[in-house]
Amino acid sequence: MRVLYPEPSETTVEQQVSGLEPSEHPLADRPFVAVNFAMTLDGRATINGRSGPIGSAVDSQMLHGLRSRFDAVMIGAGTLRAERYGRIIRDPQVRARRERLGLPHDPLAVIVSGRLDIPWDAPIFTDGGGRVLIFTRSDSEPPETATSMRIVRQADGVDLSDAMRHLRVERGVRSVLCEGGSILHAQLQAAGLVDEVFLTIAPKLSGGPALSILEGELPQVAELELVWVLESEGEIFTRYRRRV
């Protein structure tokens, strides 16, 4: 892997993520928030309805490396249905390293689901590892799950600003990595809750109808500044920070 910006050099995924300390920069009323996406050269964020086929093995390393640095990982129900998540950090050595860094043993898995339309047989609920917190407007009761789970109900619909305040004040969460989907990303951006964007650009063309990394209207254009550009076998890894 090469660093193309800011200073050209050789690097590795581990070296790049080891310098990330998002949990050191929480706000008083919400966590530090980053989003992570991969897209094709023609701007698609999914292939055949899933994001997994877009990135390479190196992109997967980056995904898991980023997860290892955040207190919580957030997804929407649609992403959960498509990707069928399991335990966020599967490697026990990585979980032990998180503890040495002062991070929770497992990142809190945060799911946003207005209708509570969730695949309860997904591994994230059945393997018994980690912790799950669900924000929903639904008053339906979930089934028993092997994995520890809590639900926060917001009767008038999930308000992401309130959800982030709950995570910070009630749960002590200092940093959140959102992995989609595109509508959830747009809602976070519209509420001014996103501090950084990690975007992988895969050397692939998919064509056809598919979502972009952001689906929805924003009240104003979100201005970002470039932090780094990395390259590995034609795949580009970028990091952007919200311009203050």
N, C-alpha and C positions, 0 to 999 in steps of 0.2 A: 504494500500500500504506500502511496506517495501523498505527501502534503503538497497541494498546488497553491494554496493560500492559507495564511498570510506569508509564511516563509517556506519556500520549497525545500523538502527534506524527505527522508524515508521514515515511515512510522508503522505502527500496528494498531489494530482496533483496541487492544488492551491499553496501549500507551495513550490513545486519544481519550478513552473514557475514564482512565484513572485520574485525570485532572479535573473531572467534573465533580462539583460539590453543590448540587442544587439545594440540598437540605440546609445549607448554610445561609440561604437567602430567602427565608419565608417573609411574608408581610405579616402585619399584626392581625389582620382579619381574614387572610387566606394563604394557602400554600403557594410556593413557586410552582408555576405550571409550564410544562413543555409538551409539545405534540410531536409524534414520530410517524412518518408516512413513507411509503415507497410508491413511485409512479413510473409508467412507461414514458418513452420519448414523446408519444402522442398524447400525454396528459391523463392516461387512464390510471385510476387507483385500484382497479380490480381487473382480473382476467377470469372470465366465467364465474363472476360473482364473488371471487375470493382475492385477497391481497397476497396470500402466500406465494403464488406462482410468479410474482413480479420480481422479487429480489433473489440474489444468489446466496450461497453459503456464507459469504462475507457479510452480506446484509443481515443474515440471521445472527451472526456473531455480534454485529452492531446492535441489533434489537435486544439481545440478551445482555449485552454489556450495558446499555442504557438502563434496562430494568434493574440492574444490580446497584444503581446509584440513587434510586428514588425511593421515597417512603411508600408510595402508592402507585398503582397502575390502573387507569380508568379506561373503560370501554362502554360503548352503547350496546343495547340488546341485539341489534342487527349484526354487529361485528361478532358478538358471542355466538349467535346462531350460525353465521357463516364459517367462522374459524374454529369453533368448538374448543375454547380455551381449556387448558389444564392448569396445574399449579404454576404460578407465575415464575418462581425460581425453583427449578427441579434439582439442581446440583447441590448436595449438602455442603460441599466445600465452599461454594459461592455464598450460601446462607451463613456459614460460619464466618466468612470474610466480611460480610455485611455487619455482623455483630461487632467485629473488631473495629469497624469504622464508625460505630455508634448508630447504625441503622437498625430498624426492626429486622428480626430474623427472616421473616417473609414480608414482601411488600403487601400492603392491604390491596386486595382486588376490589375496585369500585365499579359497580355496574349501574348505568342509568337506563331505566326501563319504565316508561310511562304506564304501560298496560300490564306490566309484569308478565309479558309474553316471552318466557325464558325456557330454554331447553334444560330442564332440570337433570337430565341424564348426561350432560356434558361433564367431562373429567374434572373440571374445576369444582364441581359440587360432590363428586363421587369418590375422589381419591383421599379425602380426609385431611389433606395438608393445606396449610395457609389459612387465610381469613378472607371473608367476603362481606362487603357492605353494599346494599342495594338502595338506590334512591328511586322512588316510584310515587305515582298518584293513586295507584290501585289499592283498594281495600281488601283484595282477595288474599287468602292465606296460602303461603308456599308449603310444599311438602317438607318432611324432615330430610336433612342432607347430612352426609358424612362430614363434610367440611363445615367448620364454624361459620355461621351466617347471621347477619343482622339486617333489618330493614328499617329505613327512614322514610316515612310517608309524608308527602306534601299534597294535601287534598286538592289544591288549585293547580296542580301541575308542577313538575320538577323545575325549580328555580336554581340555575347553576350557581349564581352568586351566593344564594343561601346554602347550597350544598357545599361549596368551597368554604364558607364560613363555618359550617358544621364540622367539616374535616379538620380545619385548623384549630378551632376553639374547643370542640367537644372530643376530638379524637387525637389531637396533638400531631396531626400530619403536617409536615413541613414542605414536602415536595410531591408533585403529582406528574406522572407521565401518561398522557392520553394517547391511545393507539387507534382511535377512530370510533365510529366511522366518520364519514365526511359531513354528515348533518350535525353530529355532536361537535365536530371541529368548528363548523360555522357558528354554532350557538356560543361556544366558548370565545371565539374571536369577536362576535357581536357584543358580548358582555365585557369585553376588554380584559379577559382573564388569562390570555396566553402570553407568556414571557419569552419563550424560545420555540423555534421550529427546527426539527431535524428532518431532512428530506433526502431520500435516496432516489436517484434518477437512474433507472435500469436501461441498458442498451437494448431495448426491445420495442417493437411496435405491435400493438394488439388490434387496433381498429374496433369497429362496432360500438354499440351503446354501452357506456360504463360510466361510473361516477368519477368525478375529479377528487382531489384531496379536500375540497371545500365545496359543499353544496348548500347554497342559501345566500340571502342578501345580507350585506354588512351595512351598518349605518354610515360608515365612511371607510375609505381605503386604509388598510392596515399597513403602515410603513415599517419595513424591517431593515436591519443592517447585517451584512455578511460577517460571520465569525470565522468559519473555516470552509475549505473545499478540499476533499480527499478524493483519490482515484485508485481503483483496483480493477484491472482487466476491463477497462471501458465503463465501469460502473462508477457513478459520481455520488459522493456523500457530502451533503452540505449542512451547515448549521447557521441559523439566522437568529438574531435577537431583536425583540421589539424596540423600535426607535423611540426614545423618550423625548 
